[in-house]
């Protein structure tokens, strides 16, 4: 007999989260004391939805390896928004500091970043996930075919997945960002330039323009490498994002 020990070290620490909620009071308000337990329970549901989606993605990646001898997913990163990030977003939108406002208006509390090898992989994996019978597609933003002005490229899909609790199924949103390796390291550098630097304005403008040029060059390189990959690999060739 094989004993499987549950791995709980990465899961929500409810005592720590309750302490953070009580310490997060500001002039703009905070969750009411009676809502703290409700908030923690809700975050556990978001966490469950995040792991449901990531498990589905791992299974899809394994299926691709068996069928096509190709792993479309290079790696994944999971995250739950922090207490302060949730409060800040509610305030920026002039929303009440309540769990109801959080559930009705914030769709990125749970997030997964899926780093794929090629653009075909981005569209294939996102479409296969969208086609599963228990998945709902709430919103799609294709910044690969329609990059942002600064050069940012990624496919953003908000899925709703059921989390089964003792009270029944709770369909919960999870934002999934699909991007290639090249898109990811470009986005990491652009994020560092925008939020983590004290460079003078003229240097910021210079580097931003250089990054825009790099984004265009990377796009051209990815198209060429995608063509080679298609010739030597039988994986699906998909060029469109899923539809909401």
Steps between C-alpha positions, in 0.01 A plus 500: 500500500626846406421787733453844341561791733311819413732785409364801687806723524404721203135539594328788675602564857163607640638640826753713313235628257265591785781693667576687177134590455475641852819701444393638162277776631541839332303821473329358189356205686557129537303178512256503789593269790207269427625462141852390585405134529293529181797655321735220608247238389466674164877508451508124559245460220717714268799288592305184422400639159861590427616146573212352298609695192869427549427127532303508176792673331748242629280221361479673162878537492543127575252409226694707247818317596335162445324591175750733337829449691488869582454688826313824418535646852847603608391588854216655701484758778206528741407787727217631717461874540614627838262658747644847433477456121133404527420795726692742275316380188160537666589855609633598156167396348302680772343171602384412853744302712290186513535139394196546273672782310810285475309201357298710255776725367847345540574216259876479550520410869629158392750503215716261303773591254555227241832526318490309171772422250331625183202713400320190366531356852337809650195472280483119510511470877260791560248355253520144632450631853205713387334198337475301824139448603531640852686816395339834419686770305405840641737737319776488239758768419743408224802727535700271269308588186426848636804604706482790741661826388812430706552165324351274768374167365307232687167317489278571802207267564272505802358155564236396753551155649286318757645451846307227681446565869263348753249768399519406131676626187630858500600629155802720563699721259870450434700729273744305284771682306646295216825617344812363337842498663603801291185693591559420867857620529409815304207566737720442806751761383229749406337455842833563673555812292153636577470421871842427645730773380591855593655587166452855370213557259716530189660160567159345561378631165813371328474153652125483430562567132776238494265247660234579238756431226599177676135390518467536123826314440399219736168466324675453165745249648217303663314475169810357330570254781132401504531407132797273569320343794196423284719322245662269754213447744148367458342702780172685423525824307249743650498869422193637677418574862200334667175695486312616805 
